[in-house]
Amino acid sequence: EAPQRRSDSLQLRVAAETVTYGGRTQATSGIVLVNTPNNQAIAFGDHIRASGDQFQPPTYDTFSYADYLARPGIYSLMPNAAVEIVESHTDFSLASVLVDLREQARDRIDAALPEPYAGLLTGILIGDESQIAPEIEDAFARTGASHVIAISGFNMVVVSGIVLAVLKRIQVPDRRAALISIGVVVVY
């Protein structure tokens, strides 16, 4: 996934290829959740080298972080890692194009609106809740409206409605407009 920028760190979901321990390198696989304190410019698809202590997610009395992370396939953590870019992404794939579009949308929203409005709109439109102020998240939770922030069927209906309205306004035939709208929702 795309790197998740935090106020003081960067969170990366890394598909591990090798692991080095005690001077020995061996092939491996799986996803490691890497947190790096420096907020360097790492992009989706970059090949990196992460150095640090690696361990399994903990389980607490009332919450299993291990089970929570296992859902998306993460079984290992590396906090406070030193990260070095080995090779910048040069692959042209649909995933990298979509991640770039999402980053551009976030940047444009940030440039157009002040906080907390930019964070809220970013959460609603592209599902990135990392910039939403905690008090706003709490307010949505208290009122039972948290679903508005998460990407859900509601968001897809709104996106589809906007696309259909624009296409109707420029007189695209109904069948073609419906197919285009479905395509936009799939990409969204």
For each residue, the residues with C-beta under 8 A, 3 or more apart:
1: 4 13 44
2: 44 99 102 103
3: 10 11 12 42 43 44
4: 1 10 11 12 130
5: 10 39 130
6: 9 10 11 39 130
7:
8: 37 39
9: 6 35 36 37 38 39
10: 3 4 5 6 35 36 38 39 40 42 83
11: 3 4 6 33 34 35
12: 3 4 33 34 35 36 42 48 50 83
13: 1 31 32 33 34 72 74
14: 31 32 33 34 48 50
15: 29 30 31
16: 19 28 29 30 31 32 76
17: 27 28 29
18: 25 26 27 28
19: 16 25 26 28 54
20: 23 24 25
21: 24
22:
23: 20
24: 20 21
25: 18 19 20
26: 18 19
27: 17 18
28: 16 17 18 19
29: 15 16 17
30: 15 16 73 75 76
31: 13 14 15 16 72 73 74 75 76
32: 13 14 16 50 54 74 76 77 78
33: 11 12 13 14 57 69 74 76 77 78
34: 11 12 13 14 50 52 78 81 83
35: 9 10 11 12 77 78 79 80 81
36: 9 10 12 40 50 80 81 82 83
37: 8 9 80
38: 9 10 83
39: 5 6 8 9 10
40: 10 36 83 85
41:
42: 3 10 12 46 48 83 85
43: 3 46 88 89
44: 1 2 3 89 95 96 99 100
45: 89 91 93 95 96 99
46: 42 43 85 86 87 88 89
47: 85 86 87 89
48: 12 14 42 83 84 85 86
49: 83 84 86
50: 12 14 32 34 36 78 81 82 83
51: 81 82 83 84
52: 34 78 79 80 81 82
53: 78 79 80
54: 19 32 76 77 78
55: 76 77
56: 66 75 76 77
57: 33 65 66 68 69 74 75 76 77
58: 65 66
59: 63 64 65 66 67
60: 63 64 65
61:
62:
63: 59 60 68
64: 59 60 67 68
65: 57 58 59 60 68 69
66: 56 57 58 59 69 70 75
67: 59 64 70 71
68: 57 63 64 65 71
69: 33 57 65 66 72 74 75 77
70: 66 67 73 74 75
71: 67 68
72: 13 31 69
73: 30 31 70
74: 13 31 32 33 57 69 70 77
75: 30 31 56 57 66 69 70
76: 16 30 31 32 33 54 55 56 57
77: 32 33 35 54 55 56 57 69 74
78: 32 33 34 35 50 52 53 54 81
79: 35 52 53
80: 35 36 37 52 53
81: 34 35 36 50 51 52 78
82: 36 50 51 52
83: 10 12 34 36 38 40 42 48 49 50 51
84: 48 49 51
85: 40 42 46 47 48 88
86: 46 47 48 49
87: 46 47 90
88: 43 46 85
89: 43 44 45 46 47 96
90: 87
91: 45 96
92: 96 97
93: 45 96 97
94: 97 98
95: 44 45 98 99
96: 44 45 89 91 92 93 99 100
97: 92 93 94 100 101
98: 94 95 101 102 187
99: 2 44 45 95 96 102 103
100: 44 96 97 103 104
101: 97 98 104 105
102: 2 98 99 105 106 126 128
103: 2 99 100 106 107
104: 100 101 107 108
105: 101 102 108 109 122 125 126
106: 102 103 109 110 122 126 128
107: 103 104 110 111
108: 104 105 111 112
109: 105 106 112 113 118 121 122 125
110: 106 107 113 118 122
111: 107 108
112: 108 109 118
113: 109 110 117 118 121
114: 117 118
115: 118 119 131 133
116: 119 120 132 133 136
117: 113 114 120 121
118: 109 110 112 113 114 115 121 122 131
119: 115 116 122 123 131 132 133 136
120: 116 117 123 124 132 136 149
121: 109 113 117 118 124 125
122: 105 106 109 110 118 119 125 126 128 131 132
123: 119 120 126 127 128 129 131 132 149
124: 120 121 148 149 155
125: 105 109 121 122 155
126: 102 105 106 122 123 151
127: 123 150 151 155
128: 102 106 122 123 131
129: 123 132 137 149 150
130: 4 5 6
131: 115 118 119 122 123 128
132: 116 119 120 122 123 129 136 137 149
133: 115 116 119 136 137
134: 137 138
135: 138 139
136: 116 119 120 132 133 139 140
137: 129 132 133 134 140 141 146 149
138: 134 135 141 142
139: 135 136 142 143
140: 136 137 143 145 146 148 149
141: 137 138 144 146
142: 138 139
143: 139 140
144: 141
145: 140 148 149
146: 137 140 141 149 150
147: 150 152 154
148: 124 140 145 154
149: 120 123 124 129 132 137 140 145 146
150: 127 129 146 147 155
151: 126 127 155 156 188
152: 147 155 156
153: 156 157
154: 147 148 157 158
155: 124 125 127 150 151 152 158 159 188
156: 151 152 153 159 160 185 188
157: 153 154 160 161
158: 154 155 161 162
159: 155 156 162 163 184 185 188
160: 156 157 163 164 181 182 184 185
161: 157 158 164 165
162: 158 159 165 166
163: 159 160 166 167 177 180 181 184 185
164: 160 161 167 168 177 178 181
165: 161 162 168 169
166: 162 163 169 170
167: 163 164 170 172 176 177 180 181
168: 164 165 171 172 174 177
169: 165 166
170: 166 167
171: 168
172: 167 168 176 177 180
173: 176 177
174: 168 177 178
175: 178 179
176: 167 172 173 179 180
177: 163 164 167 168 172 173 174 180 181
178: 164 174 175 181 182
179: 175 176 182 183
180: 163 167 172 176 177 183 184
181: 160 163 164 167 177 178 184 185
182: 160 178 179 185 186
183: 179 180 186 187
184: 159 160 163 180 181 187 188
185: 156 159 160 163 181 182 188
186: 182 183
187: 98 183 184
188: 151 155 156 159 184 185
